[in-house]
Amino acid sequence: MPARPAVLLAAVLTSGGLHPRLARADGPADNVPDKVRLIPPAGNDLPPAVEKEIRAGLKELQDLLKGLEKYEFYPDVAVYEKAVRWALDYKEVYDGKKDAPGATVRAVLKSGLERARQLTDGKHPWTTATGLVVRGYRSKIDGSYQPYGLVVPKSYDFEGDLPHRLDVWWHGRGETLSEANFIDQRSKSPGEFTPRGAFVLHPYGRYCNANKFAGEVDTLEAIGHASEHYRIDGDRLVARGFSMGGAACWQFAVHYPGLWCAAAPGAGFAETPEFLNVFQNEKADPPWYEQRLWRLYNATDSAVNIYNVPTVAYSGENDKQKQAADVMARELEKEKIALVHLIGPKTGHSYEKAAKDHLNGRIDALAGLGRMFTPERVRFATPTLRHNQSAWVRVDGLERHWQKGYVHAALRLSISDANGQSRPATVLETEGVTAITLQFRPGEFPDVLDGSALYIDGANVLQYAVTNSDRSLALSIRKVGGKWQQVASPKPDGLAKVHGLQGPIDDAFMDRFLMVKPTGKPLNEKVGGWAAGEMKHAVEHWRKQFRGDAPVKADTEVTKDDIDNANLVLWGDPSSNAVLAKIADKLPVKWTADGVTVGDQTYPAGTHVPVLIYPNPLNPAKYVVLNSGFTFREYDYLNNARQTPKLPDYAVLDVTTPPNSRYPGKVVRAGFFGEKWELLPDDGR
């Protein structure tokens, strides 16, 4: 199979590896919302002389960095400066060595200074190094510099043209995995697997969130960055991980099935409620909308997508987290797919050697074959347009978000026409889907078939002639008046939920965003105080949990560029926030001095606040969010399976109930907007 150039990854993309045995197991004490541990935990105090020495070195590094922004490889140095600065400023020094306090931070500082001096001279030798290499990129989300680790094969020829296999390895849970600790690990350890001749990419994942939300985007950005700087074979990407990293592997396998040639999840978790019951002894029974939103990251709800991802799971026989593969096997059996599940005998939460060798053999064989970029059949399920593509099938519309959307597509079938003659056909069976694009890049459409038929749900929709001589095809179809028909563009007319603009609130923080603080007088003191406190919480916890400085501007400083290119997170009310005042009458939830009105119900303005996500009336291609950061809170940091959205598209909060470790106030109403962003009479139930 011919190798695909790395540039084609852009069409799809638009470990730190803690050893699995070091992952912390949460206990019953972490089931008490009123008494939660600090995550990340407080670090160790440094002797004053040591801290003074490190700060002096940090100042030298910062001085060297001035003026180096013009260099392409500036982020490769900036990640070191950030790692040292954050370790000092936020008490995240976790060295336990009394005889060498701050040794890890010192080592990272030393490497950063070396890189800065080299870059000052116009040199960047780490970019042509083999072995263990730390790289960095600037994230589109918040402009932060994020690190990732690479194992560059010693056989890699920087002057050659042969693309290489790349394995992504997602690390396990590590509550002390600061940037400094991650960079130190990636500078010393190649990790659990180092396939011969392959790159291994270790995403930082923005700390300890199981590669969800901004952590999910981190993986895609890291792959994209590596593909720009190394010749990566886009047809030989392998997904791997263990423990928390195994959970990430399950999620990426079902959410991006067209990206991987193979997946090898180990242990981890594959969904929220059953795992919490088994592993945490927690019977999760949150409100209906939270349970609906479990589907965003429940791999079990999209298990059928494994049909197009060759997958080999691993578990230790005595590991509680074997539960993940067991529930996936159960769901796959319903689809008549038997999960290949290797089990290490008499083994706990680690790899057993013989099973590990067997696993490597299977994955190496699959990687040798490469990704099947034009499978004759695609089976794809999704409850949200956030994850909407598998191979040549892209879902552009759903009947209702968070309900089942499913496509079974087949090429090269023979269908008898009205005259009894057999004709070549593409056949689709759908459920809960309203718009689809069939897209084949040059060379991917299997045959140039003049007059090939398209059947959807038993009806002959159209005869289409494939005339592109490069064997490409892009065909969009949409349900109009209950019937499928070809359309010129996949974009619907008017306001509608589409990929990247479908909610819930947390979705706004998977792309560039801007926190907009109010400068005016609030409607009342209580609401103003609550908004100020929650904004402070959102900014602080974005740093702690997603490892970036949340961009913040005053409402009077927001520019056209901000409106054009960022999701605006508006804090305050229509009286205090000038941007919110401009759009308040264009939102489906009304907020005035008289109250918060949802449909025909009004809640008192002095004690109630709306939070919501909606296409920005000033630029409907971007979101506007009212009074919310990401929606999971301190209690959910204690177990990664809890880290799911806690609020849907909109909610009304009674702020006389103070914020706590689970909610920003008492939720008196919450729901989802419809597919045209309209209010639904049943709140989207």
DRENKEDREN-212375 format. One record per residue (C-alpha): residue in one letter; x, y, z. Coordinates in Angstrom, 3 decimals. Example, Ala and Ser with C-alpha at 12.3 -4.5 7.8 and 13.67 -1.06 7.14 Angstrom:
REM residues 2
A:12.300:-4.500:7.800;
S:13.670:-1.060:7.140;
***
This chain:
REM residues 685
M:0.000:0.000:0.000;
P:1.490:3.382:-0.929;
A:2.395:5.690:1.950;
R:0.387:8.853:2.382;
P:2.421:12.036:2.799;
A:2.201:13.594:6.245;
V:0.526:16.702:4.830;
L:-2.675:14.699:4.361;
L:-2.979:14.437:8.133;
A:-4.178:18.029:8.085;
A:-7.443:16.856:6.567;
V:-8.117:14.796:9.685;
L:-6.420:16.793:12.375;
T:-7.962:20.390:11.000;
S:3.911:10.502:27.191;
G:4.714:11.625:29.133;
G:4.385:8.009:30.218;
L:4.096:7.346:33.903;
H:4.719:3.676:34.398;
P:1.288:2.079:34.922;
R:2.223:0.813:38.359;
L:2.711:4.381:39.542;
A:-0.876:5.407:38.833;
R:-2.783:6.331:41.988;
A:-5.867:4.281:42.837;
D:-8.646:6.443:44.212;
G:-10.232:5.270:47.448;
P:-13.575:5.704:49.250;
A:-12.374:8.984:50.759;
D:-12.565:10.471:47.272;
N:-16.346:9.923:47.205;
V:-17.025:12.777:49.646;
P:-17.856:16.007:47.752;
D:-17.487:18.175:50.849;
K:-13.915:17.052:51.480;
V:-11.810:16.822:48.342;
R:-8.051:16.610:47.949;
L:-6.177:19.405:46.259;
I:-5.273:18.534:42.649;
P:-2.603:19.235:41.692;
P:-1.311:18.785:45.251;
A:0.873:21.348:46.992;
G:4.527:20.758:46.242;
N:7.570:20.820:48.475;
D:9.133:23.977:49.861;
L:12.567:24.731:48.490;
P:15.374:25.988:50.732;
P:15.584:29.774:50.189;
A:19.086:29.546:48.746;
V:18.002:26.908:46.222;
E:14.943:28.866:45.145;
K:17.067:32.008:44.772;
E:19.511:30.102:42.577;
I:16.755:28.669:40.363;
R:15.031:32.040:40.021;
A:18.297:33.609:38.938;
G:18.633:30.955:36.249;
L:15.012:31.471:35.231;
K:15.653:35.205:34.842;
E:18.623:34.409:32.601;
L:16.437:32.093:30.503;
Q:13.725:34.718:30.201;
D:16.265:37.334:29.113;
L:17.627:34.969:26.462;
L:14.119:34.314:25.160;
K:13.482:37.992:24.471;
G:13.628:38.511:20.728;
L:13.630:34.792:19.899;
E:9.900:34.663:19.085;
K:10.796:35.093:15.411;
Y:12.312:31.623:15.316;
E:10.166:28.690:14.233;
F:11.499:26.608:17.115;
Y:10.777:29.158:19.858;
P:8.072:26.916:21.438;
D:10.689:24.178:21.926;
V:12.441:26.520:24.364;
A:9.382:28.298:25.764;
V:8.033:25.055:27.242;
Y:11.127:24.870:29.474;
E:10.694:28.434:30.723;
K:7.030:27.792:31.496;
A:7.841:24.519:33.282;
V:10.351:26.158:35.626;
R:8.294:29.300:36.214;
W:5.107:27.414:37.044;
A:6.938:25.002:39.339;
L:8.179:27.954:41.388;
D:5.219:30.313:41.194;
Y:2.535:27.721:41.904;
K:4.384:25.460:44.380;
E:4.614:22.510:42.015;
V:8.070:21.235:42.959;
Y:7.570:17.566:43.737;
D:11.132:16.362:44.335;
G:11.380:14.115:47.354;
K:15.176:14.104:47.577;
K:16.406:15.888:50.691;
D:19.987:15.842:49.469;
A:19.071:17.415:46.106;
P:15.979:19.625:46.511;
G:14.577:20.908:43.237;
A:16.777:18.539:41.213;
T:14.132:17.995:38.528;
V:13.427:21.697:38.092;
R:17.136:22.411:38.016;
A:17.672:19.810:35.292;
V:14.837:21.261:33.195;
L:16.230:24.762:33.677;
K:19.685:23.634:32.584;
S:18.291:22.096:29.395;
G:16.191:25.173:28.698;
L:19.193:27.468:29.065;
E:21.204:25.282:26.722;
R:18.471:25.401:24.077;
A:18.030:29.163:24.454;
R:21.743:29.794:23.951;
Q:21.744:27.551:20.892;
L:18.712:29.290:19.412;
T:20.307:32.681:20.074;
D:23.080:31.515:17.742;
G:20.502:30.388:15.188;
K:21.064:26.721:16.019;
H:18.542:24.068:17.033;
P:20.314:20.693:17.177;
W:17.451:18.974:19.017;
T:15.373:19.185:15.832;
T:17.773:16.800:14.070;
A:18.433:14.549:17.045;
T:17.396:10.930:17.350;
G:16.417:9.177:20.553;
L:14.541:11.076:23.277;
V:13.497:14.561:22.187;
V:11.168:17.083:23.866;
R:9.279:19.351:21.483;
G:6.784:22.154:22.029;
Y:4.032:23.924:20.136;
R:1.751:26.901:20.717;
S:-1.847:25.834:21.191;
K:-4.626:27.408:19.179;
I:-6.903:27.197:22.234;
D:-5.293:29.659:24.620;
G:-1.925:30.511:23.087;
S:-0.116:28.439:25.720;
Y:3.093:26.544:25.007;
Q:2.564:22.828:25.425;
P:5.257:20.125:25.498;
Y:5.223:16.650:24.031;
G:7.799:13.904:23.976;
L:9.162:12.025:20.983;
V:11.216:8.916:20.569;
V:12.886:9.495:17.204;
P:14.154:6.207:15.723;
K:17.917:6.046:15.301;
S:17.342:4.825:11.746;
Y:15.536:8.036:10.794;
D:17.211:9.802:7.860;
F:16.586:13.539:8.145;
E:17.600:14.007:4.510;
G:15.602:11.058:3.186;
D:12.027:10.824:1.995;
L:10.720:7.610:3.557;
P:7.771:8.252:5.918;
H:7.753:6.441:9.242;
R:5.180:4.799:11.460;
L:4.147:6.801:14.528;
D:2.701:5.361:17.747;
V:0.853:7.691:20.125;
W:1.273:6.629:23.757;
W:-1.059:8.236:26.287;
H:0.310:8.308:29.829;
G:-1.349:7.083:32.991;
R:-2.796:9.186:35.789;
G:-0.237:11.328:37.580;
E:-1.432:14.026:39.959;
T:2.110:15.440:40.262;
L:2.764:15.390:36.507;
S:3.726:19.036:36.206;
E:5.362:20.288:33.028;
A:8.762:20.015:34.724;
N:8.190:16.403:35.748;
F:6.829:15.533:32.297;
I:9.785:17.088:30.468;
D:12.201:15.347:32.840;
Q:10.557:11.963:32.209;
R:10.510:12.459:28.465;
S:14.201:13.311:28.572;
K:15.101:10.094:30.396;
S:12.656:7.299:29.567;
P:11.524:5.986:26.168;
G:8.339:4.623:27.747;
E:6.601:1.267:27.683;
F:6.891:0.546:23.946;
T:9.561:1.468:21.394;
P:8.717:-0.325:18.125;
R:11.674:-0.717:15.821;
G:11.916:2.022:13.209;
A:8.869:3.886:14.593;
F:8.377:7.285:16.156;
V:6.642:7.261:19.531;
L:4.763:10.424:20.475;
H:3.993:11.057:24.145;
P:1.329:13.784:24.509;
Y:1.346:15.746:27.733;
G:-2.427:15.929:27.342;
R:-2.559:19.117:29.398;
Y:-1.949:17.232:32.628;
C:-4.411:14.765:34.145;
N:-7.766:14.834:32.331;
A:-7.625:11.505:30.436;
N:-7.015:13.455:27.227;
K:-10.504:14.907:27.174;
F:-11.574:18.406:26.079;
A:-8.402:20.520:25.686;
G:-6.476:17.332:26.432;
E:-8.087:15.756:23.371;
V:-7.091:18.708:21.220;
D:-3.558:18.469:22.615;
T:-3.085:15.056:21.011;
L:-4.298:16.287:17.633;
E:-2.125:19.399:17.827;
A:0.928:17.363:18.856;
I:0.446:14.908:15.972;
G:-0.001:17.838:13.611;
H:3.168:19.529:14.895;
A:5.226:16.344:14.651;
S:3.921:15.752:11.120;
E:5.087:19.209:10.063;
H:8.636:18.570:11.259;
Y:9.151:14.861:10.587;
R:8.088:12.564:7.771;
I:5.220:10.735:9.436;
D:3.289:8.088:7.526;
G:-0.347:9.089:7.847;
D:-1.392:5.517:7.087;
R:0.589:4.041:9.973;
L:-0.604:5.857:13.079;
V:-1.056:3.553:16.080;
A:-3.098:4.436:19.184;
R:-1.741:3.041:22.472;
G:-2.094:3.718:26.185;
F:-2.441:2.122:29.595;
S:-4.556:2.949:32.653;
M:-5.747:6.547:32.176;
G:-3.922:6.325:28.841;
G:-5.921:3.214:28.028;
A:-9.092:5.229:28.533;
A:-7.726:7.818:26.104;
C:-6.971:5.047:23.623;
W:-10.546:3.740:23.734;
Q:-11.893:7.264:23.265;
F:-9.631:8.120:20.344;
A:-10.284:4.779:18.654;
V:-14.056:5.307:18.559;
H:-13.996:9.090:18.012;
Y:-11.404:9.125:15.212;
P:-11.702:5.658:13.656;
G:-10.431:6.845:10.276;
L:-7.158:8.085:11.748;
W:-5.554:4.892:13.044;
C:-4.190:1.736:11.464;
A:-4.441:-0.006:14.859;
A:-5.391:0.621:18.487;
A:-4.061:-1.100:21.608;
P:-5.902:0.069:24.748;
G:-4.676:-1.309:28.045;
A:-6.842:-1.277:31.180;
G:-8.246:2.238:31.717;
F:-11.974:2.892:31.576;
A:-14.353:2.992:28.633;
E:-17.383:4.723:30.155;
T:-18.416:6.533:33.309;
P:-21.221:4.921:35.379;
E:-20.201:1.253:35.425;
F:-16.540:2.046:35.939;
L:-17.241:4.322:38.906;
N:-19.380:1.596:40.444;
V:-16.690:-1.087:40.056;
F:-13.543:0.939:40.647;
Q:-14.728:3.692:42.972;
N:-17.701:1.965:44.605;
E:-19.753:4.984:43.567;
K:-23.308:4.680:42.318;
A:-23.478:7.669:39.989;
D:-27.017:8.988:39.528;
P:-26.745:12.640:38.449;
P:-29.500:14.657:36.680;
W:-30.753:13.405:33.315;
Y:-28.714:15.883:31.267;
E:-25.449:14.815:32.923;
Q:-26.239:11.209:32.143;
R:-27.011:12.186:28.553;
L:-23.638:13.929:28.358;
W:-21.777:10.805:29.459;
R:-22.195:9.847:25.808;
L:-19.592:12.432:24.777;
Y:-16.786:10.218:26.096;
N:-18.467:6.846:26.678;
A:-16.672:4.603:24.193;
T:-19.386:2.018:24.777;
D:-21.966:4.241:23.052;
S:-19.882:4.276:19.862;
A:-18.348:0.808:20.205;
V:-19.415:-0.184:16.673;
N:-16.799:2.242:15.306;
I:-14.160:-0.350:16.220;
Y:-15.394:-2.138:13.081;
N:-13.077:0.157:11.124;
V:-10.188:0.231:13.625;
P:-8.205:-3.001:14.077;
T:-8.060:-3.212:17.880;
V:-6.211:-5.448:20.323;
A:-7.046:-4.842:23.990;
Y:-4.957:-5.885:26.981;
S:-5.742:-6.388:30.674;
G:-4.152:-8.035:33.650;
E:-6.243:-10.964:34.885;
N:-6.403:-9.561:38.426;
D:-6.798:-5.896:37.478;
K:-10.035:-4.115:38.408;
Q:-9.581:-2.040:35.271;
K:-10.031:-5.132:33.148;
Q:-13.637:-3.934:33.421;
A:-13.005:-1.499:30.532;
A:-12.286:-4.209:27.967;
D:-15.062:-6.385:29.384;
V:-17.753:-3.748:28.846;
M:-16.405:-2.970:25.376;
A:-16.473:-6.674:24.534;
R:-20.104:-6.801:25.680;
E:-21.100:-3.846:23.504;
L:-19.140:-5.120:20.499;
E:-20.809:-8.510:20.788;
K:-24.126:-6.739:20.193;
E:-22.660:-5.598:16.863;
K:-21.435:-9.122:16.053;
I:-17.813:-8.071:16.597;
A:-15.586:-10.203:18.829;
L:-13.027:-8.111:20.717;
V:-9.488:-9.476:20.626;
H:-8.581:-9.206:24.306;
L:-5.186:-10.381:25.547;
I:-5.077:-11.149:29.282;
G:-1.921:-11.331:31.367;
P:-2.360:-14.342:33.690;
K:-2.119:-13.688:37.439;
T:-1.271:-10.057:36.681;
G:-2.546:-6.861:38.241;
H:-2.321:-3.326:36.837;
S:0.675:-3.861:34.547;
Y:1.807:-5.677:31.407;
E:2.683:-9.370:31.677;
K:5.739:-10.133:29.527;
A:4.397:-12.930:27.340;
A:1.119:-11.094:26.706;
K:3.059:-7.915:25.982;
D:5.202:-9.716:23.397;
H:2.052:-11.174:21.820;
L:0.485:-7.715:21.748;
N:3.537:-6.230:20.073;
G:3.515:-8.904:17.391;
R:-0.108:-8.252:16.517;
I:0.238:-4.453:16.465;
D:3.440:-4.593:14.418;
A:1.679:-6.753:11.829;
L:-1.245:-4.324:11.627;
A:1.087:-1.335:11.349;
G:2.917:-3.108:8.547;
L:-0.324:-3.356:6.602;
G:-1.204:0.288:7.244;
R:-4.541:2.043:7.399;
M:-7.244:0.982:4.980;
F:-8.111:4.420:3.686;
T:-10.943:3.231:1.417;
P:-12.719:0.487:3.338;
E:-15.582:-1.052:1.379;
R:-17.806:-0.792:4.460;
V:-17.984:1.907:7.104;
R:-20.001:1.525:10.282;
F:-20.114:4.707:12.298;
A:-22.117:5.832:15.326;
T:-22.013:9.189:17.074;
P:-24.287:11.139:19.417;
T:-22.633:14.464:18.551;
L:-21.220:16.298:15.563;
R:-18.059:17.030:17.564;
H:-16.950:13.523:16.516;
N:-18.461:13.092:13.072;
Q:-16.220:11.221:10.639;
S:-14.968:7.748:9.818;
A:-12.974:7.120:6.637;
W:-15.027:8.414:3.673;
V:-18.243:9.027:5.633;
R:-18.875:12.316:7.415;
V:-22.055:13.031:9.369;
D:-23.110:16.669:8.897;
G:-26.480:16.659:10.661;
L:-28.342:14.771:13.385;
E:-32.046:14.517:14.112;
R:-31.295:15.217:17.767;
H:-28.007:15.566:19.581;
W:-27.211:13.003:22.283;
Q:-29.543:10.492:20.693;
K:-28.169:7.746:18.462;
G:-26.830:8.747:15.072;
Y:-25.686:5.864:12.876;
V:-24.527:5.235:9.312;
H:-23.723:1.921:7.676;
A:-22.203:2.630:4.260;
A:-21.092:0.111:1.635;
L:-19.319:0.494:-1.704;
R:-19.470:-1.672:-4.812;
L:-22.726:-3.415:-4.092;
S:-24.876:-4.619:-6.960;
I:-28.470:-3.418:-6.940;
S:-31.196:-4.488:-9.357;
D:-32.885:-1.507:-10.980;
A:-36.530:-1.236:-12.078;
N:-35.709:-3.187:-15.239;
G:-34.094:-5.995:-13.323;
Q:-30.611:-5.034:-14.442;
S:-27.744:-5.166:-11.977;
R:-26.027:-1.824:-11.408;
P:-23.084:-0.836:-9.197;
A:-24.193:1.104:-6.140;
T:-23.186:2.811:-2.937;
V:-25.683:1.881:-0.244;
L:-26.284:3.709:3.032;
E:-28.479:2.747:5.954;
T:-29.010:5.470:8.526;
E:-30.596:6.138:11.893;
G:-31.001:9.568:13.486;
V:-28.932:11.276:10.757;
T:-30.093:14.151:8.541;
A:-27.027:15.077:6.471;
I:-24.009:13.161:5.167;
T:-20.998:13.877:2.982;
L:-19.211:11.094:1.115;
Q:-15.689:12.336:0.565;
F:-12.831:10.584:-1.216;
R:-9.501:12.323:-1.620;
P:-7.585:11.951:-4.906;
G:-6.912:8.302:-5.613;
E:-9.269:7.025:-2.923;
F:-12.459:6.369:-4.840;
P:-12.103:2.728:-5.882;
D:-13.550:2.896:-9.398;
V:-14.615:5.467:-11.943;
L:-18.144:4.170:-12.367;
D:-20.293:6.058:-14.835;
G:-23.864:6.036:-13.613;
S:-23.213:4.378:-10.251;
A:-26.327:4.551:-8.080;
L:-26.719:5.873:-4.547;
Y:-29.292:4.203:-2.308;
I:-30.143:5.506:1.152;
D:-32.498:3.717:3.508;
G:-33.872:1.645:0.636;
A:-34.574:4.528:-1.741;
N:-32.653:5.265:-4.941;
V:-31.627:8.854:-4.253;
L:-29.655:9.622:-7.397;
Q:-27.484:8.413:-10.218;
Y:-24.150:10.145:-10.114;
A:-21.377:10.048:-12.666;
V:-17.887:10.063:-11.236;
T:-15.943:12.048:-13.795;
N:-12.958:13.147:-11.733;
S:-9.947:11.597:-13.422;
D:-7.976:11.641:-10.156;
R:-10.559:9.355:-8.517;
S:-11.758:11.937:-6.029;
L:-15.345:12.510:-5.022;
A:-17.253:14.836:-2.705;
L:-20.995:14.310:-2.514;
S:-23.279:15.904:0.080;
I:-26.797:14.665:0.764;
R:-29.432:15.973:3.136;
K:-32.923:15.077:4.258;
V:-35.346:17.680:2.908;
G:-39.016:17.221:3.712;
G:-38.247:13.737:4.980;
K:-36.554:12.672:1.742;
W:-32.855:12.423:0.929;
Q:-31.529:14.550:-1.887;
Q:-28.207:15.822:-3.164;
V:-27.244:19.341:-2.056;
A:-24.565:21.691:-3.301;
S:-23.066:22.350:0.143;
P:-22.935:20.377:3.384;
K:-23.718:23.573:5.290;
P:-27.407:23.988:6.133;
D:-29.302:27.197:5.551;
G:-29.685:29.384:8.599;
L:-28.633:28.693:12.166;
A:-27.999:25.014:12.863;
K:-25.839:22.711:14.925;
V:-22.797:21.717:12.873;
H:-19.392:20.217:13.601;
G:-17.558:22.467:16.044;
L:-20.698:24.484:16.754;
Q:-22.960:21.995:18.470;
G:-22.456:22.475:22.230;
P:-22.487:21.731:25.116;
I:-20.867:24.548:27.120;
D:-17.548:22.696:27.439;
D:-17.181:22.610:23.662;
A:-16.289:26.317:23.614;
F:-13.001:25.459:25.318;
M:-11.822:23.101:22.581;
D:-10.928:26.005:20.307;
R:-9.641:29.549:20.727;
F:-11.550:31.367:23.462;
L:-11.448:34.710:25.247;
M:-12.707:35.471:28.747;
V:-14.459:38.869:28.699;
K:-14.671:40.576:32.094;
P:-17.295:43.238:32.811;
T:-16.414:46.846:33.583;
G:-19.906:48.245:34.180;
K:-22.232:48.234:37.153;
P:-24.038:44.899:37.684;
L:-27.799:44.499:37.905;
N:-27.401:43.767:41.591;
E:-24.617:43.125:44.062;
K:-25.312:39.411:44.559;
V:-25.246:38.525:40.879;
G:-22.198:40.726:40.323;
G:-20.329:39.108:43.195;
W:-21.204:35.618:42.021;
A:-20.027:36.349:38.465;
A:-16.742:37.826:39.707;
G:-16.110:34.803:41.923;
E:-16.918:32.289:39.193;
M:-14.730:34.060:36.655;
K:-11.837:33.959:39.104;
H:-12.523:30.241:39.655;
A:-12.646:29.568:35.896;
V:-9.328:31.308:35.214;
E:-7.561:29.665:38.156;
H:-8.817:26.176:37.366;
W:-8.087:26.471:33.660;
R:-4.475:26.909:34.696;
K:-4.545:24.069:37.211;
Q:-6.376:21.488:35.113;
F:-5.625:22.483:31.509;
R:-2.235:24.099:32.028;
G:-2.656:27.398:30.278;
D:-3.305:31.035:31.101;
A:-6.887:31.764:30.087;
P:-6.904:34.829:27.779;
V:-8.777:37.695:29.473;
K:-9.888:41.113:28.191;
A:-12.185:43.811:29.479;
D:-15.490:44.134:27.628;
T:-14.447:47.587:26.385;
E:-11.271:46.157:24.799;
V:-12.807:43.394:22.666;
T:-11.837:43.842:19.010;
K:-13.245:42.718:15.676;
D:-10.447:40.157:15.475;
D:-11.582:38.714:18.817;
I:-15.162:38.461:17.566;
D:-14.067:36.936:14.264;
N:-11.669:34.359:15.657;
A:-12.516:33.462:19.247;
N:-15.334:32.003:21.275;
L:-16.304:34.825:23.658;
V:-16.934:33.864:27.283;
L:-18.931:36.763:28.693;
W:-18.991:37.289:32.448;
G:-21.455:39.502:34.271;
D:-24.897:40.571:33.080;
P:-26.364:42.850:30.362;
S:-25.879:45.820:32.641;
S:-22.239:45.183:33.547;
N:-20.872:43.610:30.340;
A:-20.962:45.846:27.242;
V:-20.596:42.937:24.789;
L:-23.432:41.027:26.429;
A:-25.588:44.151:26.274;
K:-25.198:44.194:22.467;
I:-26.508:40.658:22.023;
A:-28.831:40.086:24.994;
D:-32.010:40.528:22.945;
K:-30.750:38.040:20.328;
L:-30.301:35.114:22.723;
P:-33.017:32.470:23.275;
V:-32.759:32.924:27.054;
K:-33.734:36.484:28.002;
W:-32.027:38.337:30.861;
T:-33.255:41.728:32.024;
A:-33.600:43.632:35.269;
D:-36.992:41.915:35.637;
G:-35.687:38.359:35.526;
V:-34.276:35.427:33.572;
T:-36.871:34.127:31.116;
V:-36.751:30.680:29.527;
G:-39.791:30.081:27.357;
D:-42.823:31.045:29.393;
Q:-41.101:30.870:32.776;
T:-39.294:33.752:34.480;
Y:-36.873:33.450:37.407;
P:-36.128:36.378:39.761;
A:-33.221:38.487:38.495;
G:-31.783:39.222:41.919;
T:-31.087:35.596:42.697;
H:-30.836:33.790:39.348;
V:-28.258:33.709:36.582;
P:-28.354:32.020:33.149;
V:-25.362:30.101:31.824;
L:-25.422:28.999:28.206;
I:-23.621:28.403:24.935;
Y:-24.966:29.756:21.647;
P:-23.678:30.908:18.249;
N:-22.427:34.446:18.751;
P:-24.972:36.853:17.180;
L:-22.018:39.083:16.262;
N:-20.385:36.153:14.429;
P:-22.476:32.960:14.219;
A:-19.396:30.956:13.176;
K:-18.151:31.191:16.779;
Y:-19.683:30.592:20.194;
V:-20.720:32.961:22.893;
V:-20.804:31.564:26.443;
L:-22.426:33.233:29.423;
N:-20.862:32.927:32.874;
S:-19.155:29.554:32.691;
G:-15.771:27.969:32.346;
F:-15.458:24.227:31.804;
T:-18.215:22.629:33.833;
F:-16.699:19.812:35.877;
R:-15.267:20.887:39.221;
E:-13.034:19.869:42.142;
Y:-14.885:16.667:43.033;
D:-14.478:15.423:39.488;
Y:-10.712:15.950:39.476;
L:-10.410:12.971:41.842;
N:-11.317:10.369:39.215;
N:-10.896:10.812:35.472;
A:-14.127:8.967:34.673;
R:-15.999:11.775:36.436;
Q:-14.531:14.393:34.102;
T:-17.534:14.790:31.852;
P:-19.716:17.840:31.114;
K:-21.922:18.756:34.045;
L:-24.116:21.304:32.275;
P:-25.787:21.045:28.844;
D:-26.426:23.925:26.401;
Y:-28.131:26.163:28.965;
A:-29.034:26.301:32.621;
V:-30.538:28.659:35.169;
L:-28.742:28.845:38.511;
D:-30.083:29.993:41.866;
V:-27.017:31.746:43.246;
T:-28.362:31.972:46.787;
T:-26.875:28.462:47.008;
P:-23.109:29.031:47.149;
P:-20.817:27.293:44.629;
N:-19.314:24.026:45.816;
S:-17.050:21.242:44.552;
R:-19.703:20.009:42.128;
Y:-21.804:22.929:40.892;
P:-21.531:26.723:40.557;
G:-24.921:27.139:42.263;
K:-28.270:25.353:42.500;
V:-29.383:24.256:39.035;
V:-33.106:24.982:38.842;
R:-33.432:24.332:35.126;
A:-31.181:22.973:32.384;
G:-31.527:21.651:28.879;
F:-30.331:21.352:25.309;
F:-31.205:23.585:22.407;
G:-32.624:21.942:19.294;
E:-30.756:21.305:16.058;
K:-31.472:24.864:14.914;
W:-30.406:26.229:18.298;
E:-34.031:26.771:19.272;
L:-35.599:26.360:22.696;
L:-37.387:23.030:23.001;
P:-40.552:22.664:25.078;
D:-39.154:19.600:26.853;
D:-35.690:21.109:27.435;
G:-34.305:18.586:24.973;
R:-35.202:15.537:27.009;
***
